[in-house]
Amino acid sequence: MRRLFVIATLITLITSGINIAKCQELRARINVLSNRVGGNVDKKTFQTLQTALNNFINNRKWTIDNFSPTEKIDCSFLLNLESSNDANVYKASLTIQSARPVYNSSYLSPIINFVDNSIVFKYSEFQQLDFNDNRVAGTDPLVANLTAVIAYYINIILGLDYDSFSQRGGDLYFQKAQNIVNNAPEGRGISGWKAFDGTRNRYWLTENLLNSRYSLIHDAYYGFYRMGMDKLYEDELGARNQILNVLSLLNNFNVDNPNTMILQFFFQGKTQELLKVFSKSSPPEKLKALEFLQRLDISNASKYNEGLK
């Protein structure tokens, strides 16, 4: 697996004389949709923006670690734009998805599937996309907000990916995301960075991930992926039992900490995967999984009831 074999990989690359200095971490797909933007804006602007975002995300080094091509994190960003009343200013939703490979298979297990509806930014064609951890807000808050949001979610992607391979492996990246929250751009129309902006936003996601009361959530990510999904090929019964244990852990977490953002965040995009995992379970195991899933992922309760009854 990625973190377990990183030293061996580095030695192999060095002894092979391969330059690994620029081994980037992400295999990101970026799409910018402009269907809702008025016809007074040249549509080439948005193709230029898509190219600029692709370069910003895929050509920048986000960690100190080196990733081989097969270790890169699969992720995608869908930026759906609409016009605002100000020139070159756009409102948008951003859909963020990421997945990681399951050991001994070609299957990619979803980690993130989230929509942020609180995006606003300023962009002119050929404008350079910059981000600096030490100057998150830049010189123009509306210009800086787009790259601040993207950098924030990249750190969340990295943190949860590292968490899925090693216990508490993602803490550094959650702290980087928190730094962006603490120094985020402020201005008219900018939201999602403050506690009072809502209960499901960037502020609350990092708060949940770094809150010591919620540390069990990190055990759940590691247990689900490394001890559960990664073991399905070699020990299906044991792996499924481990995933059931994770659901039990999350159920206890939810009893002690109801209505947290991170619990909802964990389950988004996992419904079909969980149905498949427990499709071969014994009736008692199916019943237990169904009991947990209907409590934990309420919006998909009917799907679980249909698939696991």
N, C-alpha and C positions, 0 to 999 in steps of 0.2 A: 504494500500500500504506500501511498505518497509519502507520508511522514516517516514511516518505518524504514523506507529504503533510500531516504534522501542522501545519507552519507555515502552509501554504496554507489548511488547514481553520480554524485559529485566526483568521487574517485575515478569512476569509469570515464566520465567526460574529460577530466583533467588528463588522465593517462592517454586518452585518445587524441589529445591535442585540440579538443574542441573549445572554442571560446564561449563560455557560458555567462559572460558578464551581462548580457542583455536578455537573459531568459525571462520572459514576461509571464505573468500569472494567469491571465484571463484569455478565454476564447469567447469573446463577447460578440453578439449580434445586435446591431442598433438599427432601429427603424423609426423614422419621423413621419407621422401622418399629418397632412395639412388640409384635409377635406373640409374642415369646419372654419378655415381661415378665408376671409373675403377675397374676392378676385382682384383687389387693388394691390396685392403683393405679388411680386414675381415669384412663381413657384420654384424657380432655380435656387432661390434663397434657402429653401428647406432641404434641397439635395446637398447644397454646400454645408448646411448645418449637420446633416447626417454624416457626411464625410468627416467633418471636423470632430464630431463626437466619437466616431470610430477611431480616429487617430488619437484623440485624448485618452480614451479608455484602453485601447489595445496596445498603444506604443509607450505608455508611461509605466514605470516600475513602481509598484505599489507596496512591495515588501522588500526585506533584505534577503529573502530566500530565493533560490533559483529553482525553476520548474522546468522539467523536460516537456517536450511537446505533448506527450501522452498524459501529463499531470495537470495540464491547464484546466482551469475551472470553466465549465460550460455555463454561460449565463446570457441573458438577453435583456434589452431595454427597449420598450416601446413608448415613444413620446408622442402623445396625441394632442395636437395644438388646436387652439381656437383664438380668434382675434380678441383684442381688448380695445379700449377707447383711446389708448395712447400709441403713438407711432413706434413701431419696432418692439412693442411690448406684447407678450403672448401669455395667455393662461394655458395650462396643460394638465393632463393626467400622465402619470408615468407608471407603467407596468414593469415590475422587476421580477425576473425569474432566474433561479439558479438550480443546478443539480450536480450530483457527484456520482461517479461510477460505483457500482456494486461489485465487490470482489468476485472473481471467477465468472464474470458475465459481461455482456455488452449493454446491460440495462443501466440507465441513468435514473437515480432516485431523486425526486424533487426535494429541495431544501427550502427554497423561497418561491412564493407565488403571491405577490402583493401589489396592490394598486394604490398609489399615492395621488390623490386628487387635488392636492394643494400646491401646485407648481405655478409660479409666475416668474418671468425673466425677460430681459431685454437682449435682443440680438439683431445685429446688422450683418448683411452678407460679407463674408471674408473676415469677420471679427475673430481675433485670436481667442481661443478658450484657454484660460489660465486658472491655476489653482495653487495656492500656497498655504500649507498647514499653519504657518505663522501669521498669515494675513487672509483669513478665510473670507472676510467681508470685502476685500479688495478696495478699490477707490470708488466704485459705483455699485451699490447693493443689488440693484436689479440685474446688472450684468453678471455679478459674481454669484447670484443665487443658483443659476443652472449648474455650474461646475461644483458648487458646494453640495447641492443635492446629489449629484452623480457620485462625487467622492464619498459622501456619507454612505450611500448604499453599497458602494464597492467595498468599503470597510466592513459593513454588515455581512456582505457575501463572503468575504475572506474570513471573518471571525467565525461564522457558523460552519464554514467548510473546515477550518482548523479544529473547531469543537467536535466535529463529527469523526475526526481521526485520532484525536488525543484529548484527554480530560483537561478541561479548561484551557485548551490550546488557543482559543480565539480571543482571550482577554485583551491582548495588546491592541487588536483592531477595534474592539468595542470601545476601548479608551480613546482611540483616534476618532471614532465616530462621535464620542462624547465631546471631544475638543471642538469638533465642527459645530455641534449643537451650542456649546458655550460661547462660540465666537461667530455665530451665524449672521449673515446679512440681515439688517433691519431696515424696513422702509414700507411705504404705502403698498398694501396688497400682499406683502410677503407674510406667509403663515406656515405653520407646521413645525416650527422650531421651539415653541413655548408650551408650557404645561397648560395654559389657558386657551390654547388654540384648538383643543378637542381632547378626546380620550384615546384616540387611535392615530398617533402621529409620530414624527421622528423623535420628538422629545421623549415620549413614553416608551418607545421601543428600546432606546438605549438605557433609559432609567430602569426598565425591567431587566435588561441583560446584565446590568452592573449592580443591581440591588442585591445585597447579601441575603436578604430574606427569600429571594427567588433563586438561590444558587442551585436548587434541585433541577432547574430547567436545563442546565448544562450537562448534568448527569443523564438527563433524558435524551438529549441530542446524541451524546456519545453512546449510550446504551442502545438507542434505536438503530443507529447506522453501523457503528463499529462492531457491537456485540450482537446485533440482530440481523440487519440486512446483509452485512458482509459474511455472515455465517450460514446463510440459507442454502448455499450450494453444498457445503460439506456436512451440515447437520440441520436439516430443515426443522425437525421437531424441537431441538434445543433453541434454535434461532427464533422460532415462532413463540416459544415460551418466554424468551428474553424480551421480545416486543410486547407481549402481554404484560410482563413485569413493568415495562416502561409505561404502559397505559395505566396500570395500577398506581405507579408513582405519580403520574400526572393527575390522576383522579384525587389522590391525597393532596397534591399541590393545589388543585382547584377548590377543594373543600376549605383549605386554610387561606387561600388567596383568590376569592371569586372575581370573575370579570376582568382578568388581566389581559393586556394586549398580547403579551408574548405567547399565551396559550392558544389564542385564536391564530396567531402568526404561525405557530408550529404546525397546525393542522391544515392550513390552506394549501391546496394542491395535492393532498395525500389520500383523498377518499378512495379513488380507484385502486391505488397501491395497497391500502389496508384491506380493502375487499378481496383483492387477489391473495394477499398474504394469508388471510384466515379462511379462504374458500375451501381448503383441504382439512380444516380443523375438525376435531371430533365435536359432536353436538354440545357437550358441556363447555368446551373451549370457545366455540362459536358464541354460545349464550353469554359467557363472561365477557368476551370481546365486545359483543353487541351492547351489553350493559354499560361498559365504560365509554364506548364511542358515542352512544346516544346522549350521554351526559356531557362529554368533552367537546364534541363537534356538532352542536345542536342544529346548525343550519343544514347539515347533511344527514340528520337522523333518519329521515325516511328512506334514503338510499341504503344506509346500513341495515335498516329493518328489512328492506326488500332483499338485499344481497346475502344476509347472514341468517335469515329466519329458517 
